[in-house]
Every structure is written in structure tokens, then in C-alpha cells.
């Protein structure tokens, strides 16, 4: 089983804050990708199993494979709610 970041527009360095592809000059959604996909350099270091709220819990969909440097589509941020 391979666990990796999704090669979709949401993770591409060509995506603007307005969800427009700088390369194709068109509005895109999370479900889109293309052959010109280029992973945001910072994203590679931002998230992995170790930063997932589900890591090492019964909620982890890939408990037997989850490890540092890996990521799946079930990743959830570790957050604490502020009152």
C-alpha cells in the first residue's frame, strides 16, 4: 500500500488563493489535477502521519503502515479548540 500526498490542484504550487491555476488560467477544485502538477515545496514538510490527529489511534485508517514521512487521504490536523 502506498501512502502519499494527492497529486491534485489543492497541493500544487500553481494554485492561487482564489483557486485559479496560474498555468492554465482557469478556476479549479479539489478533485482536479493535470500533467503539469508540481507539488508545493513547503507542503512536503508541513504534513505527514506524525502530524495527524488520527495517528496511533483507532481512527487511523492505515495503522499498520502509518509512519513519519508518509501521508494518506485521511490526514486530519492536530488542533486544539480555543474558547
C-alpha positions in Angstrom: 0.0 0.0 0.0 1.4 3.4 -1.0 0.5 6.3 1.3 1.3 9.7 -0.3 0.0 13.2 -0.9 -2.6 13.5 -3.5 -1.4 15.0 -6.8 -4.3 17.4 -7.0 -4.6 21.1 -7.6 -5.0 21.7 -3.9 -1.4 20.6 -3.4 0.0 22.3 -6.5 2.3 25.3 -6.4 0.4 26.7 -9.4 -2.8 27.2 -7.4 -3.6 30.7 -6.3 -5.5 31.7 -3.1 -8.6 32.2 -5.4 -8.4 28.6 -6.6 -7.2 29.6 -10.1 -4.5 27.6 -11.8 -1.7 30.0 -12.8 -0.6 27.7 -15.6 -4.0 27.1 -17.2 -5.7 30.3 -16.2 -8.8 28.5 -15.0 -10.7 28.0 -11.8 -10.1 24.6 -10.3 -11.5 22.4 -7.5 -10.0 19.9 -5.1 -10.9 17.0 -7.4 -8.8 18.4 -10.3 -5.3 17.6 -11.4 -3.2 17.7 -14.6 0.0 16.5 -16.1 1.7 19.8 -15.1 1.1 19.2 -11.4 4.0 20.5 -9.3 3.9 19.8 -5.5 4.2 22.9 -3.3 7.7 22.6 -1.8 6.5 23.6 1.6 3.7 21.1 1.7 6.2 18.2 1.7 7.4 19.3 5.1 4.1 20.5 6.5 2.1 17.3 6.9 2.7 13.6 7.4 1.4 10.8 9.7 3.2 12.2 12.7 1.2 15.5 12.5 -2.1 13.7 12.0 -4.6 13.8 14.9 -5.6 10.2 14.0 -2.0 8.8 14.1 -1.6 6.0 16.5 -5.3 5.8 17.4 -8.2 3.5 16.4 -9.3 6.3 14.0 -6.2 5.8 11.8 -7.3 4.1 8.5 -3.7 2.8 7.9 -2.4 2.0 11.4 -0.1 -0.8 10.2 1.6 1.4 7.6 1.4 4.9 9.1 4.8 6.4 9.8 6.8 9.6 9.6 7.2 10.9 6.1 4.0 9.2 4.9 0.5 10.6 4.3 -2.9 9.3 3.3 -6.2 11.0 2.3 -7.5 10.5 5.9 -5.0 13.1 7.4 -6.5 15.4 10.0 -4.8 18.3 11.6 -3.9 18.3 15.2 -5.7 21.2 16.7 -6.9 22.5 20.0 -10.1 24.5 20.2 -9.9 27.8 21.9 -12.8 29.1 23.9 
